[in-house]
Amino acid sequence: MTFDAELTGVRRALLPLSITDGTDEVKRDGQRVAAVLCPLVMRSEWQVVLTQRPETMPSHPGQIAFPGGKAEDDEAIAQTALRETEEEIGVANAHIELLGRLPSFNAVSQYRITPFVGIIDPNATITPDPREVESVFEVPLSFLMNKANHVRREVFFDDQTHVLFDMPYDEPDGTHRNIWGMTAMTLYRLWQRGFEEGSD
């Protein structure tokens, strides 16, 4: 698949940036609204930028994640994704082109999450906040959108069994990254909506 075809697949997966049907709003008691950004950057090929949370974090320590977090009062949900990206990895919204969003979903952590996808300027400097980010790394989009790299497992929550897919990845230097949970689910939905057809 060419790099242009990869970006076409991403665009095919996405919904418009504007949200008019309230799907990003809370759907149950105690739920909070949040957003993440799936950042793409062109190096020698399209890469997905991911972070690893410090082991000292009170919630989800050590997990691999997209930049993101809970929305502030009266904040547009897309702005949440951009603000959190700047806070966590130091990339201002002037260096990000939002392409669209994936459908909002309920996370087990009582958040209603809306994932956005955007392109980061390859010349932008990534400066992680050590309080929230232990490391920043990149994974080829081609790897993540390859069905052969999706490892199936089942979990039980919300009174039912859910099928999830992990995406374990070994960096060129041998560092092992286990992409799972909400991050892997978001990437899997990107694959389903933009790349699944014709993947067999």
N, C-alpha and C positions, 0 to 999 in steps of 0.2 A: 504494500500500500504506500502510495506517495505521501509526502508531507501535506500537499494540498488536499488529498483525499482524506487524510486524518482530520484536518480542520473542517472539511465538509461534513464528516461524520459527527464531529462535536456540535456543529451548528444545527444539524438535523435533530439532535437530541434535545435541544433547548427550547424552552418556552420564552415568550417575550419578557423583557425586563419589567414592564408595567404589570401590576397585579390588581385586577378589578373585581375578583370574585371572593376575596377574603380568605383564600386557601392558606395564607401565611399566618392567620390569626389563631389564637389558642382554641383548642377543640375539647378540652376537658378541664375540670377543676384543678387548680394548683399548677397548671402548665405555664411555662414562660416562652416568650418568642425569642428566637435566635437565628443567626445567619452565619454561613461560612463561605469562604471563597476558595474555589478550586483554581489555583493560578497556573496558567500555561506560560512557558517561555521557550522561544526558539534558540537553541544552541546549534549543534550540528544536526539536530532533529528536535521535534517537539518534546518538551519535558514537562512533567507535573511537579510543582514545588510542594514539598511536604515538610512538616515540622515534627520533632519529637519533644514531648513535654518532659520537664525535669522530674526525676524520681521524688523530689521534695514537694511537688504540687499536691494540695489537699484532695483534688478530684482528678481522676484519670491519670495518675502518675505514670510517666514513662510511655504513655501511648503515643502513637503516630496520629497526627491530626492535620486538618486544614487550618489556616488562620480563621478565626471566627469567635463568636461569643454572643452573649445576650444583648438584645436591643435596649437602648435607652428610651426613656419616655418620649413619645411623639417623634421618634426617629424613623425615617423611611428604612425599610428592611434592607434595601440595597446599600444604603449608607452604613448600616451596621457592619456588613461584610467588608466594606472599604476601610472603615475606621479601625476595625479589629486587625486588618492586615497591616495597616501602618503601625499600630501599636505593637504588634507581635514581631514583625519582620522588617519594619522600617521602610516599607515601600509606600510612598504617598499615592493618592488616587490619581494624581496627574500622570503617573507612570503606568496606569492600569486601564485597559479598554475592556469594559464589561461586554460580554457577548450575549448573555441571557441567563436563564436559571433552569434548574431542575424542579420537579414537583416537591412541594413541602411535605414533610413527614413527621410523625411522632417518634421521638427517641425515648429509649428506656430511662433516660435521665430527666424525664419530665420537661423536655424542651420540645417546642414545635419549631423545627429547623427548616430554613429555606437555603438550599445551596445555590450559589452563583458561580458562573465560570467566566474567567477573564484572562486576557493576555497581558503579561508584564513586559515592559520594555527591557530587552536583554542588557541594556546599558545601565539599568537601575541598580543601585547598590543595596544588597540585602544585609540588614543589620539586625539580628535577632535580639529581642529583649531577654536577657538571661533569667529574669524572674518567671517568664512564661514559656521560654523556648530553650531547650538544651542544645539542639542542633537543627540545621536546615539542610535538606538534601533533595535531590532531584531524581525522578524515575522516568524513563522514556515512556511517553504516551503509548507507543506501540506495544510495550510490554504489558501495560495495564489494560489495554483494549484487546488483548489476545486471550481468548477463552481458555486456552491451554494453561494459563497462569492463574486461573480462578479455582481455589480449593473449597469445595462444598462442605458445609457443616450445618447442623440443626441446633437451634436454641429455643427455649420455652419462655415466653413472656406475654403479657396481655391475655393470659388464659389460652394461649394457643402456640403451636409449634411454628417457628419461622425458619426458613432456609436462608442461610447467609453464605457469603463467599469471602474467604481470606485471600490475600495476594502477597505471599512471602516473596521477598526480593533481596538478592545479594548484590551489593554495590561492587564496582570494579576493584576496590581495595579489600574486598572480602567482608565488609561490614554487613551483617544480616539485619534486615528490617522486616518485621511482620506487620503488614498493613491489614487491619481487621476492624471490626465494629462499624461504627457510623461512617468512618472514612472509606473503608472498603465497600460498604453498601452504596455510598454515593457514587463511587467509581463504577460499581457494577451496574447501577441504573443508567449511568452515562453510556456504558457499553450496550445495555439492552436497547436503549432508545435510539442510539446512533450507529451501532456497529454490528448488532446481532444478526440482522438479515444478511444472508450470504456468507456468514462466518464459517459454516460447516463445509 
